[in-house]
Amino acid sequence: MDKKLRTKDKILQASIELFNQQGERAVTTNHIAAYLGISPGNLYYHFRNKEDIVRNIFKEYAKLLESRVQPPKGQAEALDSLAQYLDVVFELVWRFHFFYANLPDILSRDAALQQDYLNVQKVVQSRVVSVLQALNQAQVVAIEEADIPDLAHTIKMVVSFWVSYLKTQCPGHQLDKQHAYWGVLKVLLLVKPYATEQSLPRFERLQRHFTELAGEAPL
């Protein structure tokens, strides 16, 4: 049983690496098996096809998102919760960036994965709303309550399509993890205009922090 689990995990990890490096469409199950030095039959013992592999990778991503992105526990933590949310989400987007680089195409080929994705997105939307509400209640920002769901949706859109946007703007350039932090900065700029006078210096410190992590601008 332990050997079976180890092989399955190795297949998933190798698939993520190859999908990220070459793009999901360019990689076949034969490529994955050859990369691992196992037979295609061994791979098919664990996964029925490539779609099954992609679906299991997404389940792993969803588990990490669920466990690591939590609603703020109190008003005092509101801005820290926003920073943590952005840090974690963009880290995960980078770890699984093949998925976000070609999101509509991957989802269009798998109805079950499409539904799983939509279910996860509902949870993400509620988490972002809870962070923005906590920022409002702590007077870190001043946002009309009715505007919070739309702002949360806009943040979610930037997160979801940041990788594909970079690929269209930087054709032929190899992306790296630092580029994800430029996505963090873009989201901060969506929220910063709502900052209250007393919280503005904290927003600016966060900008400096993520700018240092991001390095040279990709665009």
Secondary structure, DSSP 8 states (H G I E B T S, - for coil): -HHHHHHHHHHHHHHHHHHHHH-GGG--HHHHHHHHT--HHHHHHH-SSHHHHHHHHHHHHHHHHHHH----SSGGGHHHHHHHHHHHHHHHHHHTHHHHHTHHHHHHT-HHHHHHHHHHHHHHHHHHHHHHHHHHHTTSB---GGGHHHHHHHHHHHHHHHHHHHHHHSTT----HHHHHHHHHHHHHHHGGGB-TTTHHHHHHHHHHHHHHH-S---
